[in-house]
Amino acid sequence: MNDLPSFEPALATMRLLASQASGTGTANPSGTGAAAVNGAGAIGGSAGGAGTGPVAAGGFAAELRLSIQRINALQIDAVDKGKAFQAGDPSVTLNDLMIDVQKASVAFEFGKQVRNRIITAYKEVMRMQV
């Protein structure tokens, strides 16, 4: 169909981070990146697809919103750490600042790529003939 890479590894990573943030353990202990889909069509993190876990409760839109909020939080933390470093805060080292800035940059670029893939998929679905 197209030569773009699969979303599965990215989705598996997002599920793992969401489950760690909520304290429910690992979302996909097999590590294969495969997702279960519950009866409502929401992507679920559990192997049985029973609709438990943070992703199945809100579906794709909620997971996307949480991912954007995490990216925003990383950017805010990087800016705050940069301001603290400029102000001479001894608890903030240059290494920590650079690592946080890189994390925020990588997360933002990943978010842009996900957005681009979603738009491409939407356009492809809209071009389909019924």
N, C-alpha and C positions, 0 to 999 in steps of 0.2 A: 504494500500500500504506500508507505513512505519510508524514507531512510533515517528518520529521526529516532533517537534512542527511546527506550521504554520509560514510563513514569514509575514502574514498580519499585525500583530501588529507592527513589525519592520518597514515594508514599510510605514504604516500609520504615524509612528513617524518620519521617514525620510522625508515624504512629508510635514508634519507639520513644521519641522525645515527648509526645503527648502523654504516654502511659507513665513515663518517668516523672513528668511534672505533676501528674495527678496522684502519684504514689501507688499505682495499681500493679506495678511490676512490668514485665515485658509484654508488648502487644503481640509479637510474633516470635515465639521462642525458636522456631525452626531456622530463622535467619535467611529464608529463601526469598523473601520479598513478595511472596504470594499473599493476596488478600482474600478474605472471605466476604461474600456479599450476602446481606440478610434479605429477608423477603421483601422489605420495603425499597430495596435498591441502594441503600446506604452502604458504604464500604465500612466493614466492621473489622476491628483489630483482633477479635478472638478467632481461634481456629475453627470453632463450630459455627460461626456466623449467627449466633443467637441474639445479637443486638445488644450485647453488653459492652461496656467500655466507653471511653470518651468520644470516640469517633462515631460510633453507631447512634449515640444519643442525639447528635445534632446533624449528622450527615456531612456531606462534602462542603457545604457552605460554612458550617461552623468550624470545620477543620481548617479551611482556607482563611477564615477570619482569625483564628488562633495563630496560624502561621504568620500572618501579616502583623499581628500584635507582637509576636516574638521578635520579628525582624525590627520592628519599631523600638522595642525595648533594648535590643542590642545596640541600635544606633544612639539611643538616648544615653545608655551607659557609657558608650565610647565618647560622646560629647562631654558628658559630666566628668569623666576621668581626664579628658584633655584639659578642661577648665581647671580641675584640681591640680594637674601637673603644672600648668602655666602659673597658677597662683603659688606654687612652691610647696605644696602639700608633701611632706616627707613619706607618707604612706603609699604614694603613687610613684611607681618606678617607670622609667621609659619603656622597659620591656613589657610591663603589664599594659601600658597605654597602646603600644604598637600591636600587641596581640588582640586587644579589644577592638581596635580600629580595623584590623584585618578580618576578625570575626564578623563585624558589622558589614564590611564590604562584601565578603563572600556570601553572607546571608542575603544581602540586597541583590546581588547578581543572580543568585539562585532563585529568588523571588521573581525577578524579571524574566528569567528563562521559563519558570512555571507559568507566568502570565502569558508569555508568548505562545507557549504550547497550548494553553487553554483557548486562546483566541484562534489559533490555527485549527484546533479540533472543532471549535464552534463553527468556523467558516466552512470546514469540510462537511459537517453535519447539515448546515444550511444549504449546501450545494447538492446534497443527495436528493434524488428523485424518489417520490413515494409511489 
